[in-house]
Amino acid sequence: MRIKIFTILLACIFLNASYSFCQLKEEKEEKSRAINILTKLPPDYKFSSRISLSGGYDTNVNLSPSRKGDVFEELLYSFGLSKKFDKNFGFTFDYDLDYLNYNKITDASNLLNHFRLGLHKNISQFTTGAGYDLGVFYYPHGNDEDFLFHKLFAYVKHKISKNLYHRLQLEVGLKDYPDRDALADTINTYQDDNRTDTRASIEYKLSSDIIKKLIFSFKVKATANNSNVSYQDFYDYQSYEGALDFDYQLLKRLYLISELSYQKKIFDNRLVTLRDYRERDSLYVGTLGFSYQLNKQNELSVYYTYRQNSSNDNIAQYSESVVNCGWQHYF
């Protein structure tokens, strides 16, 4: 009996550790994907690109109760291409190459290739759009952490006034782990298929230039995730998220950037370790930073992010602080 309980406990710790890595990757991908979502319509033809070099310190790389910090470096290259076929119809293509390297906790180092292709059409004060989004995550030092995330998206954006718009977006996606077998009905048996997740979400965003120097946005998002893992439906959940962003021009070239977000995650059948009730998590994230424009092509930045996950399962609780300093060059 003791051996059985100990085995279950170890399994739960292992799965929760894997879950923390996945949560980190999902959040990172969402941030990267949001880089090139345009709030203004593109011109007839446009090509833009940038490179970013940054470094910093992460106090809890693995997002676990046993905190381990490490120094990191990050290289990001992005480019975007947009073309209008006529006055009201056009397309955009965006690409991000993002490499994050940790010096000691090398298993967390990862490479992201991100592609996004979309079509949009203007109808009076509305813009409708749809497209395909692909994120390819590769962990050079991880055994089975790699995954591909395919998404289809569609949105409607309404320009309420000159400085105010809102948008409703729908997404459906398939997340595929090519090197990880899906768990079967018990903790030590596996299926013949790779682990896959299907996901659907709906998002509403309101954004405005309140005054010339202040940009504000508010977002709410609901997501449902369904995995083919049979054991306790371990990765099946619903999540509800709200976020506030404020960007303020302090001086001619100095900007204050801030973000607050909250996410509630409710698991369908995943039980708290050695208990008979479902796990529920609450994730709080706050970011505060400064950006200084040296000239039209170069920018310096420094950011501080605090992240805390509260859970009714002790082994899923963690907190993290990240300091990031960087330089960006726009071509």
KETOR-848449 format. One record per residue (C-alpha): x, y, z; chain; residue number from 1; residue in three letters. Coordinates in pm, 1 decimal. Each point is the difference from the previous one (the first is absolute). Example, Ala and Ser with C-alpha at 12.3 -4.5 7.8 and 13.67 -1.06 7.14 Angstrom:
BEGIN
{{1230.0 -450.0 780.0} A 1 ALA}
{{137.0 344.0 -66.0} A 2 SER}
***
This chain:
BEGIN
{{0.0 0.0 0.0} A 1 MET}
{{280.4 241.6 91.5} A 2 ARG}
{{181.3 -83.9 -323.8} A 3 ILE}
{{-317.2 69.5 -200.4} A 4 LYS}
{{-56.7 337.1 167.7} A 5 ILE}
{{366.0 95.3 -48.7} A 6 PHE}
{{-20.9 -94.7 -369.5} A 7 THR}
{{-311.2 212.3 -49.9} A 8 ILE}
{{163.6 293.2 178.4} A 9 LEU}
{{310.5 -19.1 -220.3} A 10 LEU}
{{-218.4 -22.3 -309.7} A 11 ALA}
{{-198.9 305.3 101.4} A 12 CYS}
{{318.2 197.0 68.4} A 13 ILE}
{{137.9 -99.9 -340.9} A 14 PHE}
{{-318.4 90.2 -183.1} A 15 LEU}
{{-32.2 331.9 177.7} A 16 ASN}
{{360.7 82.2 -85.0} A 17 ALA}
{{-73.7 -75.2 -365.6} A 18 SER}
{{-314.1 211.8 24.9} A 19 TYR}
{{199.5 296.3 132.9} A 20 SER}
{{233.8 -22.4 -298.2} A 21 PHE}
{{-301.4 -12.7 -234.1} A 22 CYS}
{{-157.7 300.7 168.3} A 23 GLN}
{{322.9 193.7 -44.6} A 24 LEU}
{{18.3 -94.2 -366.4} A 25 LYS}
{{-364.2 87.0 -67.0} A 26 GLU}
{{37.0 340.0 160.3} A 27 GLU}
{{322.5 68.3 -190.2} A 28 LYS}
{{-164.2 -98.2 -327.5} A 29 GLU}
{{-298.0 226.2 62.3} A 30 GLU}
{{233.2 293.3 66.3} A 31 LYS}
{{198.5 -72.8 -315.3} A 32 SER}
{{-313.8 -38.0 -208.8} A 33 ARG}
{{-132.5 332.5 125.0} A 34 ALA}
{{311.7 183.3 -119.5} A 35 ILE}
{{-130.0 42.8 -353.9} A 36 ASN}
{{-375.6 37.3 46.4} A 37 ILE}
{{-50.9 336.8 -163.3} A 38 LEU}
{{-237.7 263.1 140.1} A 39 THR}
{{12.7 206.7 -317.9} A 40 LYS}
{{-61.6 -96.7 -359.5} A 41 LEU}
{{315.0 -57.2 -208.2} A 42 PRO}
{{90.9 220.5 -297.0} A 43 PRO}
{{-12.7 -125.5 -357.9} A 44 ASP}
{{333.0 -173.2 45.9} A 45 TYR}
{{222.5 -21.9 304.1} A 46 LYS}
{{295.0 -202.6 119.6} A 47 PHE}
{{141.6 52.5 346.9} A 48 SER}
{{243.1 -192.0 218.2} A 49 SER}
{{181.2 27.3 328.1} A 50 ARG}
{{257.3 -177.1 211.9} A 51 ILE}
{{6.0 -4.8 378.8} A 52 SER}
{{278.6 -105.1 238.3} A 53 LEU}
{{-73.1 -25.9 371.1} A 54 SER}
{{110.2 -166.0 319.4} A 55 GLY}
{{-105.1 -25.1 360.4} A 56 GLY}
{{-65.8 -215.9 300.8} A 57 TYR}
{{-289.3 -237.7 72.2} A 58 ASP}
{{-51.2 -98.3 365.5} A 59 THR}
{{-208.1 -312.9 -73.1} A 60 ASN}
{{75.1 -138.2 -344.6} A 61 VAL}
{{-199.3 -322.4 41.5} A 62 ASN}
{{-303.2 165.2 164.4} A 63 LEU}
{{4.5 -237.9 295.4} A 64 SER}
{{-19.6 21.9 383.1} A 65 PRO}
{{372.7 -83.9 12.4} A 66 SER}
{{130.0 324.2 -147.2} A 67 ARG}
{{307.7 -4.9 -222.8} A 68 LYS}
{{121.7 319.6 -165.1} A 69 GLY}
{{223.5 54.5 -298.5} A 70 ASP}
{{143.3 263.8 -232.0} A 71 VAL}
{{-138.2 -1.8 -354.8} A 72 PHE}
{{62.2 156.3 -341.6} A 73 GLU}
{{-258.8 42.0 -273.7} A 74 GLU}
{{22.1 71.2 -371.5} A 75 LEU}
{{-312.1 97.0 -194.7} A 76 LEU}
{{-29.6 74.1 -370.8} A 77 TYR}
{{-335.6 100.2 -147.2} A 78 SER}
{{-123.4 114.4 -336.7} A 79 PHE}
{{-338.8 88.4 -138.8} A 80 GLY}
{{-132.8 32.6 -352.3} A 81 LEU}
{{-331.7 159.1 -92.4} A 82 SER}
{{-167.7 67.5 -334.6} A 83 LYS}
{{-332.5 153.0 -99.3} A 84 LYS}
{{-157.7 -146.0 -315.6} A 85 PHE}
{{-249.2 284.3 -15.4} A 86 ASP}
{{-139.9 272.1 226.3} A 87 LYS}
{{-174.3 -244.6 235.5} A 88 ASN}
{{172.8 -338.0 -36.1} A 89 PHE}
{{351.9 -111.2 94.3} A 90 GLY}
{{223.3 -252.3 175.4} A 91 PHE}
{{274.6 -10.4 263.4} A 92 THR}
{{280.1 -245.9 67.3} A 93 PHE}
{{209.4 4.8 317.9} A 94 ASP}
{{295.2 -209.5 113.1} A 95 TYR}
{{184.5 -17.1 334.1} A 96 ASP}
{{319.5 -187.5 82.2} A 97 LEU}
{{55.0 1.4 374.8} A 98 ASP}
{{282.0 -178.6 183.3} A 99 TYR}
{{13.1 1.1 380.5} A 100 LEU}
{{310.6 -141.3 168.8} A 101 ASN}
{{44.9 -81.5 368.8} A 102 TYR}
{{356.1 -43.6 121.8} A 103 ASN}
{{-42.9 -261.0 275.2} A 104 LYS}
{{-353.2 -137.1 -38.4} A 105 ILE}
{{59.6 -88.2 -362.2} A 106 THR}
{{-311.8 -221.8 -30.4} A 107 ASP}
{{-209.4 318.8 -6.2} A 108 ALA}
{{188.4 147.3 -299.8} A 109 SER}
{{-225.8 8.8 -304.0} A 110 ASN}
{{-37.4 112.1 -359.4} A 111 LEU}
{{-326.1 132.0 -144.3} A 112 LEU}
{{-84.9 27.1 -368.6} A 113 ASN}
{{-328.9 184.4 -33.6} A 114 HIS}
{{-197.7 65.3 -320.7} A 115 PHE}
{{-325.4 191.0 -42.4} A 116 ARG}
{{-189.3 52.3 -325.6} A 117 LEU}
{{-323.4 200.5 -15.9} A 118 GLY}
{{-249.0 158.2 -239.1} A 119 LEU}
{{-214.3 300.1 87.8} A 120 HIS}
{{-279.6 201.6 -157.8} A 121 LYS}
{{-143.8 340.5 89.4} A 122 ASN}
{{-376.0 45.5 7.5} A 123 ILE}
{{-93.3 353.4 100.5} A 124 SER}
{{117.0 43.5 363.9} A 125 GLN}
{{67.8 -374.7 34.7} A 126 PHE}
{{299.7 -215.1 -88.7} A 127 THR}
{{-40.6 -375.5 -31.9} A 128 THR}
{{293.0 -236.6 -17.1} A 129 GLY}
{{106.0 -364.1 14.6} A 130 ALA}
{{318.5 -197.7 -24.9} A 131 GLY}
{{237.8 -273.8 112.4} A 132 TYR}
{{247.8 7.5 287.1} A 133 ASP}
{{282.6 -250.7 57.0} A 134 LEU}
{{237.7 -14.6 295.0} A 135 GLY}
{{287.3 -252.3 -8.5} A 136 VAL}
{{174.8 -39.7 336.9} A 137 PHE}
{{328.3 -187.1 18.5} A 138 TYR}
{{182.1 -78.6 325.7} A 139 TYR}
{{360.2 -88.5 -93.2} A 140 PRO}
{{73.9 -158.0 340.3} A 141 HIS}
{{-347.6 -142.9 74.2} A 142 GLY}
{{-101.4 -357.1 -70.7} A 143 ASN}
{{-369.6 36.4 -81.9} A 144 ASP}
{{-88.0 367.6 43.8} A 145 GLU}
{{-18.5 94.8 -370.9} A 146 ASP}
{{-340.1 80.3 -145.9} A 147 PHE}
{{-180.6 150.7 -298.6} A 148 LEU}
{{-300.3 225.6 51.1} A 149 PHE}
{{-234.1 43.3 -298.0} A 150 HIS}
{{-272.4 264.5 25.5} A 151 LYS}
{{-275.3 139.7 -216.7} A 152 LEU}
{{-135.5 340.5 97.3} A 153 PHE}
{{-272.3 241.2 -108.8} A 154 ALA}
{{-85.0 344.6 133.1} A 155 TYR}
{{-223.3 303.2 -38.9} A 156 VAL}
{{137.5 342.5 90.9} A 157 LYS}
{{-218.0 309.2 34.3} A 158 HIS}
{{138.0 353.1 -2.5} A 159 LYS}
{{-223.8 179.1 249.6} A 160 ILE}
{{172.8 336.5 -39.5} A 161 SER}
{{329.3 145.7 -118.3} A 162 LYS}
{{187.0 -123.2 309.4} A 163 ASN}
{{-214.3 -291.1 115.7} A 164 LEU}
{{-60.8 -348.0 -139.5} A 165 TYR}
{{-106.1 -340.9 124.8} A 166 HIS}
{{49.6 -350.0 -139.6} A 167 ARG}
{{-154.3 -344.2 41.0} A 168 LEU}
{{222.0 -294.2 -96.3} A 169 GLN}
{{-61.8 -374.5 -16.3} A 170 LEU}
{{274.8 -264.2 -8.7} A 171 GLU}
{{13.7 -378.0 -38.3} A 172 VAL}
{{326.3 -188.6 24.0} A 173 GLY}
{{181.4 -331.2 14.3} A 174 LEU}
{{309.1 -40.7 217.0} A 175 LYS}
{{211.8 -301.0 -97.1} A 176 ASP}
{{288.9 -150.1 201.7} A 177 TYR}
{{176.4 -221.5 -257.9} A 178 PRO}
{{244.0 -154.1 253.1} A 179 ASP}
{{-238.1 -60.4 290.6} A 180 ARG}
{{-239.4 -294.6 27.0} A 181 ASP}
{{-338.6 71.4 155.4} A 182 ALA}
{{-72.2 -156.2 338.0} A 183 LEU}
{{-256.9 -277.7 3.1} A 184 ALA}
{{-236.7 -81.5 288.3} A 185 ASP}
{{277.1 -50.9 256.4} A 186 THR}
{{304.5 199.7 98.8} A 187 ILE}
{{251.4 -248.5 -143.8} A 188 ASN}
{{-170.9 -101.2 -326.9} A 189 THR}
{{7.0 185.2 -330.2} A 190 TYR}
{{-203.7 11.5 -317.1} A 191 GLN}
{{138.9 -64.7 -347.5} A 192 ASP}
{{-82.7 359.9 -97.8} A 193 ASP}
{{193.1 319.4 68.8} A 194 ASN}
{{-142.6 239.9 254.1} A 195 ARG}
{{-221.8 262.5 -165.0} A 196 THR}
{{-215.3 282.0 133.9} A 197 ASP}
{{-293.6 163.8 -174.7} A 198 THR}
{{-78.4 353.4 109.6} A 199 ARG}
{{-268.8 259.5 -66.2} A 200 ALA}
{{-13.2 357.3 128.2} A 201 SER}
{{-193.4 322.5 -32.4} A 202 ILE}
{{157.0 338.4 72.6} A 203 GLU}
{{-134.3 354.6 26.9} A 204 TYR}
{{233.9 299.9 -2.6} A 205 LYS}
{{-63.9 372.2 41.6} A 206 LEU}
{{283.3 242.5 -79.8} A 207 SER}
{{29.0 376.7 -4.5} A 208 SER}
{{239.3 293.8 -17.4} A 209 ASP}
{{-159.4 171.9 300.5} A 210 ILE}
{{222.3 300.6 -48.1} A 211 ILE}
{{289.3 55.8 -238.3} A 212 LYS}
{{252.9 -140.1 247.3} A 213 LYS}
{{-206.4 -285.0 151.0} A 214 LEU}
{{-102.8 -328.7 -163.5} A 215 ILE}
{{-240.6 -228.4 185.8} A 216 PHE}
{{-131.5 -348.0 -76.9} A 217 SER}
{{-226.2 -246.6 179.5} A 218 PHE}
{{-36.1 -367.5 -87.1} A 219 LYS}
{{-212.9 -291.6 115.9} A 220 VAL}
{{45.8 -354.8 -129.1} A 221 LYS}
{{-162.1 -339.8 58.9} A 222 ALA}
{{171.2 -324.9 -103.9} A 223 THR}
{{-84.6 -370.5 3.4} A 224 ALA}
{{278.5 -258.9 -32.8} A 225 ASN}
{{-56.1 -369.9 -65.7} A 226 ASN}
{{287.3 -249.7 -6.2} A 227 SER}
{{11.7 -363.5 -110.5} A 228 ASN}
{{171.9 -90.1 330.6} A 229 VAL}
{{-235.6 -246.4 170.9} A 230 SER}
{{142.3 -3.4 352.8} A 231 TYR}
{{-221.1 238.3 201.6} A 232 GLN}
{{-48.2 200.1 -323.8} A 233 ASP}
{{309.3 169.8 136.9} A 234 PHE}
{{18.7 291.2 -245.9} A 235 TYR}
{{-371.8 65.6 -49.8} A 236 ASP}
{{-102.3 339.4 136.5} A 237 TYR}
{{-190.3 324.2 -47.2} A 238 GLN}
{{172.8 332.3 59.1} A 239 SER}
{{-122.6 357.2 34.1} A 240 TYR}
{{237.8 293.5 -34.8} A 241 GLU}
{{-9.5 377.5 33.2} A 242 GLY}
{{282.5 245.3 -76.7} A 243 ALA}
{{64.9 374.6 12.5} A 244 LEU}
{{278.8 180.4 -190.3} A 245 ASP}
{{114.7 359.2 40.9} A 246 PHE}
{{274.6 164.6 -208.9} A 247 ASP}
{{85.1 359.6 90.7} A 248 TYR}
{{246.8 243.8 -155.8} A 249 GLN}
{{190.4 149.2 293.4} A 250 LEU}
{{242.7 209.6 -204.8} A 251 LEU}
{{63.7 58.9 -367.7} A 252 LYS}
{{183.2 -333.4 -37.1} A 253 ARG}
{{-81.6 -177.6 325.0} A 254 LEU}
{{-303.5 -229.5 36.9} A 255 TYR}
{{-149.5 -179.5 298.3} A 256 LEU}
{{-146.6 -343.1 -80.5} A 257 ILE}
{{-216.3 -198.1 242.5} A 258 SER}
{{-227.1 -303.9 -2.4} A 259 GLU}
{{-215.5 -177.5 257.8} A 260 LEU}
{{-173.5 -330.8 -64.0} A 261 SER}
{{-192.6 -268.0 185.9} A 262 TYR}
{{-85.8 -351.2 -117.2} A 263 GLN}
{{-226.8 -254.8 167.4} A 264 LYS}
{{54.0 -359.8 -109.4} A 265 LYS}
{{-245.9 -275.5 94.3} A 266 ILE}
{{93.6 -359.6 -79.4} A 267 PHE}
{{-271.6 -243.8 -104.9} A 268 ASP}
{{114.6 -308.9 190.4} A 269 ASN}
{{357.1 60.7 109.6} A 270 ARG}
{{14.4 -69.6 372.8} A 271 LEU}
{{205.1 177.9 261.9} A 272 VAL}
{{293.5 -214.6 115.3} A 273 THR}
{{-125.8 -282.3 226.9} A 274 LEU}
{{-346.3 161.9 21.2} A 275 ARG}
{{-336.6 -61.0 -165.8} A 276 ASP}
{{-86.8 351.3 -122.3} A 277 TYR}
{{91.8 183.1 -321.3} A 278 ARG}
{{289.2 238.4 -39.3} A 279 GLU}
{{-64.9 372.9 -46.2} A 280 ARG}
{{275.1 252.2 -72.3} A 281 ASP}
{{14.2 379.4 3.4} A 282 SER}
{{287.6 164.2 -187.5} A 283 LEU}
{{88.7 365.7 67.1} A 284 TYR}
{{250.7 180.3 -224.3} A 285 VAL}
{{125.8 358.1 17.4} A 286 GLY}
{{253.0 170.8 -228.6} A 287 THR}
{{156.0 343.7 31.6} A 288 LEU}
{{263.9 135.2 -235.6} A 289 GLY}
{{158.8 294.0 -175.0} A 290 PHE}
{{88.7 46.2 -365.3} A 291 SER}
{{237.4 271.4 -125.5} A 292 TYR}
{{30.0 89.0 -368.5} A 293 GLN}
{{358.3 87.8 -85.9} A 294 LEU}
{{-110.1 86.6 -355.9} A 295 ASN}
{{-248.1 -124.1 -260.3} A 296 LYS}
{{179.4 -332.5 -34.9} A 297 GLN}
{{130.2 -83.6 347.7} A 298 ASN}
{{-169.1 -48.9 333.9} A 299 GLU}
{{108.4 -102.2 350.2} A 300 LEU}
{{-233.1 -165.6 249.1} A 301 SER}
{{-13.6 -141.5 351.8} A 302 VAL}
{{-290.1 -205.6 141.6} A 303 TYR}
{{-94.0 -163.6 326.1} A 304 TYR}
{{-262.5 -276.3 9.0} A 305 THR}
{{-148.4 -167.7 306.4} A 306 TYR}
{{-200.0 -320.0 -40.1} A 307 ARG}
{{-182.7 -194.2 271.5} A 308 GLN}
{{-212.3 -311.3 -30.8} A 309 ASN}
{{-235.0 -77.2 290.2} A 310 SER}
{{-147.2 -348.6 4.8} A 311 SER}
{{-189.6 -236.8 226.9} A 312 ASN}
{{282.4 -247.8 -74.8} A 313 ASP}
{{318.9 95.8 184.2} A 314 ASN}
{{234.8 -144.4 -262.1} A 315 ILE}
{{-156.1 224.0 -268.4} A 316 ALA}
{{65.3 323.3 191.2} A 317 GLN}
{{290.7 220.1 -100.8} A 318 TYR}
{{117.5 359.6 -33.9} A 319 SER}
{{253.3 150.1 -237.5} A 320 GLU}
{{177.2 328.5 -65.8} A 321 SER}
{{168.5 79.7 -332.0} A 322 VAL}
{{221.8 298.2 -81.8} A 323 VAL}
{{70.2 60.0 -368.8} A 324 ASN}
{{220.8 266.6 -162.6} A 325 CYS}
{{25.4 28.3 -376.5} A 326 GLY}
{{76.1 183.8 -323.8} A 327 TRP}
{{-212.8 5.1 -314.2} A 328 GLN}
{{91.0 109.2 -350.6} A 329 HIS}
{{-265.5 71.4 -263.7} A 330 TYR}
{{101.0 -40.7 -364.2} A 331 PHE}
***
